[in-house]
Amino acid sequence: MRIVKTLAILGAGNIGMSIADGLLESGKVLPAELVLSRRKLKHLDRFKDQGVKITDDNLEAIAMASTLILAVEPQQIDSLLNEIKAGLKSDQHTLISVITGVSIAQIQAVVVENIAIVRAMPNTAISLRESITCMASADADALELGCDIFNTVGKTVIIEEELMGAATALGACGIAFFLRAIRAASQGGIEIGFHSNQALLIAAQVAKGAAALILEKDQHPESEIDKVTTPRGVTIAGLNQMEHEGFSSAMIKGIVTSANKAQGVYKKD
């Protein structure tokens, strides 16, 4: 079943291309139903080869699509909105913004009145259809459409818009945090005797397995931790040393720092 007639991603940079990859991989959006826009079209050659429409003209892109994903950098949003607002129609278009720090009200203030707007915060695992995407909107129909789109490329969570900064830190920046944890684990593996490729494979698969225990068994992490910690055992010794070195505290502080930073990345022109 097709999700949308035609979907355009305006500002197909890293996150925009990741969204495109995931949607195409899902099969719920066909290449002919997808439009990608950006200034440097050479970066979109692989999509063009698949039959995706590409353009450097945002007005052309929105004329071909009903659902528009805004994926430019925060400081580019004002110029983008001013560029496309003349072509937007409230009875034709739905806007889905994945732009950090820009509120629905700030977008609404620029574009046509009563147009449906959704905020979404996915992460780059969307290219593998493994994203968690936090969604917010006052428009129930638009929110349902947004969830239909992003559920094809992972899982969605509906939140209050005021939590979007937090969603950016935990859900989007979180990819980097957990990748850094995997890298650290692999470095530890090298120090205790594994070759680097073996250590990275083991660490990454362990992380994948740990996540699956939570997602598939619906368990709290401590419940699963209890199963591998025995009195005076190897696991508890390692866990306690990590906590003495500030492992949990560092992760929490990093997430809080990123959430605070996310609130101030957009400054209106």
C-alpha positions as CSV (number, residue, x, y, z in Angstrom):
1,M,0.0,0.0,0.0
2,R,1.4,3.4,-1.0
3,I,1.7,5.9,1.9
4,V,1.7,9.2,-0.1
5,K,1.1,10.1,-3.8
6,T,4.5,12.0,-3.9
7,L,6.8,13.0,-1.2
8,A,9.5,15.6,-1.4
9,I,12.6,16.0,0.8
10,L,13.8,19.6,0.7
11,G,17.4,19.8,1.7
12,A,18.6,16.2,1.0
13,G,21.8,16.3,3.1
14,N,22.9,13.5,5.4
15,I,19.6,13.1,7.3
16,G,17.5,13.7,4.2
17,M,19.3,11.1,2.2
18,S,19.1,8.7,5.1
19,I,15.3,9.2,5.1
20,A,15.2,8.6,1.4
21,D,17.2,5.4,1.7
22,G,14.9,4.1,4.4
23,L,11.7,4.9,2.5
24,L,12.9,3.3,-0.7
25,E,14.2,0.3,1.2
26,S,10.7,-0.1,2.8
27,G,9.1,-0.3,-0.6
28,K,6.2,1.9,0.7
29,V,7.5,4.8,-1.4
30,L,8.6,4.1,-5.0
31,P,11.4,6.0,-6.7
32,A,8.9,7.7,-9.0
33,E,7.0,8.9,-5.9
34,L,10.0,10.6,-4.3
35,V,11.5,14.1,-5.1
36,L,14.9,15.2,-3.6
37,S,16.2,18.8,-3.6
38,R,19.5,20.3,-2.7
39,R,22.0,22.8,-4.2
40,K,24.7,20.3,-5.2
41,L,22.8,17.8,-7.4
42,K,26.0,15.6,-7.9
43,H,25.5,14.2,-4.4
44,L,22.1,12.8,-5.5
45,D,23.3,10.9,-8.5
46,R,22.7,7.5,-7.0
47,F,19.1,8.4,-6.3
48,K,18.7,9.7,-9.9
49,D,20.0,6.4,-11.1
50,Q,17.2,4.7,-9.1
51,G,14.5,6.8,-10.8
52,V,14.1,9.4,-8.0
53,K,13.3,12.9,-9.2
54,I,16.0,15.3,-8.2
55,T,16.1,19.1,-8.5
56,D,17.9,22.2,-7.2
57,D,14.6,24.2,-7.4
58,N,12.5,23.9,-4.2
59,L,9.4,25.4,-5.8
60,E,9.6,22.8,-8.5
61,A,9.9,20.1,-5.8
62,I,6.8,21.2,-3.9
63,A,4.8,21.5,-7.1
64,M,5.3,17.8,-7.6
65,A,4.6,16.6,-4.1
66,S,1.8,16.7,-1.4
67,T,4.0,15.8,1.6
68,L,7.1,17.9,2.2
69,I,9.9,16.9,4.5
70,L,12.0,19.9,5.5
71,A,15.5,18.7,6.2
72,V,17.8,21.8,5.9
73,E,20.1,23.1,8.6
74,P,18.4,25.3,11.2
75,Q,20.0,28.5,9.9
76,Q,18.6,27.7,6.4
77,I,15.0,27.3,7.4
78,D,13.9,30.9,7.1
79,S,15.3,31.3,3.6
80,L,13.7,28.0,2.6
81,L,10.3,28.9,3.9
82,N,10.4,32.3,2.3
83,E,11.4,30.6,-1.0
84,I,8.5,28.1,-1.0
85,K,5.7,29.9,0.8
86,A,4.2,31.3,-2.4
87,G,3.8,27.7,-3.7
88,L,2.3,26.2,-0.6
89,K,-1.4,25.4,-0.4
90,S,-3.1,24.4,2.8
91,D,-5.5,22.1,1.1
92,Q,-2.7,20.3,-0.8
93,H,0.5,20.2,1.3
94,T,1.6,18.8,4.6
95,L,4.9,19.9,6.1
96,I,7.0,17.6,8.2
97,S,10.1,19.3,9.7
98,V,13.1,17.3,10.9
99,I,15.0,20.5,11.7
100,T,16.5,20.8,15.2
101,G,15.2,23.7,17.4
102,V,12.6,25.1,15.1
103,S,9.1,25.1,16.5
104,I,5.8,24.6,14.7
105,A,4.8,28.1,15.6
106,Q,7.9,29.5,14.1
107,I,7.2,27.7,10.8
108,Q,3.6,28.6,10.9
109,A,4.4,32.3,11.3
110,V,6.1,32.3,7.8
111,V,4.0,29.9,5.7
112,V,0.4,29.9,4.5
113,E,-2.2,30.0,7.3
114,N,-3.8,26.7,8.4
115,I,-1.2,24.5,6.6
116,A,-0.7,21.2,8.5
117,I,2.7,21.0,10.2
118,V,4.4,18.1,12.0
119,R,7.7,18.0,13.8
120,A,9.7,14.8,13.6
121,M,13.1,13.9,15.0
122,P,14.5,10.7,13.5
123,N,18.1,9.5,13.5
124,T,20.5,8.3,10.9
125,A,19.6,4.6,11.5
126,I,16.6,5.5,9.4
127,S,18.6,4.4,6.4
128,L,18.5,0.9,7.8
129,R,14.9,1.2,8.9
130,E,16.0,1.2,12.5
131,S,15.3,4.8,13.5
132,I,13.3,5.9,16.5
133,T,11.4,9.0,15.4
134,C,9.7,11.3,17.9
135,M,6.6,13.1,16.5
136,A,4.6,16.1,17.5
137,S,1.7,18.0,15.9
138,A,-1.6,19.7,16.8
139,D,-3.1,18.3,13.6
140,A,-4.3,14.7,14.2
141,D,-4.5,13.8,10.5
142,A,-1.0,15.2,9.7
143,L,0.4,13.4,12.8
144,E,-1.2,10.1,11.6
145,L,0.4,10.6,8.1
146,G,3.8,11.4,9.7
147,C,3.6,8.2,11.8
148,D,2.6,6.2,8.8
149,I,5.7,7.4,6.9
150,F,8.2,7.0,9.7
151,N,6.8,3.7,11.0
152,T,8.1,2.2,7.7
153,V,11.6,3.1,8.7
154,G,11.7,2.2,12.4
155,K,9.5,3.0,15.4
156,T,7.7,6.2,16.2
157,V,6.8,7.9,19.6
158,I,4.3,10.7,19.8
159,I,5.4,13.4,22.3
160,E,4.6,16.9,23.3
161,E,6.4,19.4,21.2
162,E,8.1,20.9,24.3
163,L,10.1,17.6,24.5
164,M,11.6,17.9,21.0
165,G,14.9,19.3,22.4
166,A,15.1,16.2,24.6
167,A,14.2,14.0,21.7
168,T,17.0,15.5,19.7
169,A,19.5,14.6,22.5
170,L,18.3,11.1,23.4
171,G,17.0,9.9,20.0
172,A,19.1,11.6,17.4
173,C,22.4,12.5,19.1
174,G,22.0,9.2,21.0
175,I,23.2,7.3,17.9
176,A,26.7,9.0,18.4
177,F,26.7,8.3,22.1
178,F,26.0,4.6,21.7
179,L,28.5,4.3,18.8
180,R,31.1,5.9,21.1
181,A,30.2,3.3,23.8
182,I,30.7,0.5,21.2
183,R,34.0,1.9,20.2
184,A,35.1,2.1,23.8
185,A,34.1,-1.5,24.3
186,S,36.0,-2.6,21.2
187,Q,39.1,-0.7,22.5
188,G,38.8,-2.6,25.7
189,G,38.6,-5.8,23.7
190,I,41.9,-4.9,21.9
191,E,43.6,-4.3,25.2
192,I,42.7,-7.7,26.5
193,G,43.9,-9.6,23.4
194,F,41.5,-9.4,20.5
195,H,42.4,-8.1,17.0
196,S,40.6,-4.9,16.3
197,N,38.2,-6.3,13.7
198,Q,37.2,-9.1,16.1
199,A,36.8,-6.7,19.0
200,L,34.6,-4.4,17.0
201,L,32.4,-7.3,15.8
202,I,32.0,-8.7,19.3
203,A,31.2,-5.3,20.8
204,A,28.7,-4.3,18.1
205,Q,26.9,-7.7,18.3
206,V,26.8,-7.5,22.1
207,A,25.2,-4.0,21.8
208,K,22.7,-5.3,19.3
209,G,21.8,-8.2,21.5
210,A,21.5,-6.0,24.6
211,A,19.1,-3.7,22.8
212,A,17.1,-6.7,21.5
213,L,16.6,-8.0,25.1
214,I,15.0,-4.7,26.0
215,L,12.9,-4.2,22.9
216,E,11.8,-7.8,22.3
217,K,11.3,-8.9,25.9
218,D,10.0,-5.5,27.2
219,Q,12.4,-5.8,30.2
220,H,14.1,-3.1,32.3
221,P,17.9,-3.1,31.8
222,E,18.5,-3.9,35.4
223,S,16.4,-7.1,35.1
224,E,18.7,-8.4,32.4
225,I,21.8,-7.1,34.2
226,D,20.8,-9.2,37.3
227,K,20.8,-12.3,35.2
228,V,24.6,-11.9,34.5
229,T,25.8,-10.6,37.8
230,T,26.7,-13.1,40.5
231,P,28.1,-12.5,44.0
232,R,31.8,-11.7,43.7
233,G,31.6,-12.4,40.0
234,V,33.3,-11.1,36.9
235,T,30.5,-8.9,35.6
236,I,29.7,-7.0,38.8
237,A,33.4,-6.3,39.2
238,G,33.6,-4.7,35.8
239,L,30.3,-2.8,36.3
240,N,31.4,-1.4,39.6
241,Q,34.7,-0.2,38.1
242,M,32.9,1.6,35.3
243,E,30.6,3.3,37.8
244,H,33.5,4.4,39.9
245,E,34.9,6.0,36.7
246,G,31.7,7.8,36.1
247,F,30.2,5.8,33.2
248,S,26.5,6.4,33.9
249,S,27.1,10.0,35.1
250,A,29.0,10.9,31.9
251,M,26.2,9.5,29.7
252,I,23.6,11.4,31.6
253,K,25.5,14.6,31.6
254,G,26.2,14.3,27.8
255,I,22.5,13.8,27.1
256,V,21.5,16.8,29.2
257,T,24.2,19.0,27.6
258,S,23.0,18.1,24.1
259,A,19.3,18.7,25.1
260,N,20.2,22.2,26.4
261,K,22.3,22.9,23.2
262,A,19.4,21.8,21.0
263,Q,17.1,24.5,22.4
264,G,19.4,27.3,21.1
265,V,20.7,26.1,17.7
266,Y,18.1,28.1,15.7
267,K,18.3,31.9,15.7
268,K,15.7,33.7,13.6
269,D,17.1,36.0,10.9
